[in-house]
Amino acid sequence: MKRRLILLSGVMALAFGLFCLGCASTTNSATQSESATAPTSETASVELRTPTEWAADYPLEGDSFFESRMSKTYEAFKGASIAAFGGEDAPSGCAACHAQQAFDTKFPELGDTLLTAWASDENGIDGKYWSNCTNCHVGDPGDGVVEGANAYGAATGASAAEYIDEDDLLCGQCHALFPGESYMEEANSPIDQYKYGVDADSMLKAYKEFFEEHPVTSTSICAGMVGVPSYDEAIQAEVYMTDNCNVVELFQGSNHQTMGLTCTDCHMTTSTSSDGTEYTNHNMTRSPLENPDALKKCLTCHKAQGIENEDAMVSFVKGKFDEMNQRQAAVKANLDATHEVLAQAVASGTADEDTLAKAKDDYVTAYAYWLYATPSMDVNENGETEYTTGIHNYAYAMQLFDKADELLNAATGSLS
């Protein structure tokens, strides 16, 4: 059973990589919740319905949601499962997060059997219930009550609420670091990846502390995919933060976050329908640079920088993207070169033990900095890989790139 659970987490991560799925807090056009709140008996007892059925009650929100990649999680997981593992369908275990209400109705009766069922099995979670409104809304979406929680995230980040805004935590259901195997194999005493904070150094400290007690000695199929530390045979060291989907963590302490903005301020703006009705746009996976309503909001502050219109705003941000991608690529090249030097030193066995240990630690830390500063990736129209989500905290990401270079140069210098 344990091995199967690990494979399920790998499927989940692969689907993340393919679709860059997002979760976001929402309300309907009539009701606005000021913050995420605990479910009440009235809202928690809502009947199980499909997203299509909910959209019939809230068509503006529903239509915009169905334009998003978030609405296609079932298709993403099914495709990933078939392509990567020769599976029959999406694993129902993934529905614990992506079809929470449907999963919760079956799990008390079926238990672990549900985790290994395919979505199309009699005991599985039918694909029509995935990407449901109740993943974020507590009860009827019209009640305006939202809450970000799933068993996976709650078990691996008990201290998250101390550092991350409630609204951001809702998006953190997907856009956060998941230390995969540590949860799957240590469910009774899981890692608290936020026990020291949400910055790169604090999270790396928590990972190192946990995995020194629970060492990784090999690379499983999902190592390097769901936050599972990979054991790098070539340099004989563990590397961390390999599930670089830490957008929520990176966003903390950014200019926008310290101004009081949350994920939904940019990614779920208020739109106006053709008949003049205002509603919360639920296409949360569309880039704000492609959303006129989001760009107008950007300009309320950025005009003070001399950015006069939407086109200029897009050019400004894309210029920052270019700077980050160039810096990211340069550090990655340094990482690769340092890795080669370390691998040669390990193979030769001639390096001083303490010097080699320090060089390894410098590399591991630098790699974690690079991963943290480049959460997720996308592919542009030219088929080129881009790491654009680091823009959520540009200054800190660039600082991490600088620190990574310093450590890598020290490591290679000590072994030369």
Buried (B, 14 or more C-beta within 10 A) or exposed (E): EEEEBBBBBBBBBBBBBBBBBBBBBBBBBEEEBEEBBEBEEEBBEBEEBBBEBBBEBBEBBBBBBBEBBBBBBBBBBBBBBBEBBEBBBBBBBBBBBBBBBBBBEBBEEBEEBBBBBBBBBEEBBBBBBBBBBBBBBBBBBBBBBBBBBBBBBBBBBBBBEEBBBBBBBBBBBBBBBBBBBBBBBBEEEBBBBBBBBBBBBBBBBBBBEBBEEEEBEEBBBBBBBBBBBBBBEEBEBBBBBBBBBBBBBBBBBBEBBEEEBBBBBBBBBEBEEEEEEEBBBBBBBBEBBEBEBBBEBBBEEBEEEEBEEBEBBBEBBEEBBEEBBEBBEEBBEBBEEBBEBBBBBBEEEEBEEEEBEBBBBBBBBBBBBBBBBBBBBEEEEEEEEBBBBBBBBBEBBBBBBEBBBEBBBBBBEBBE
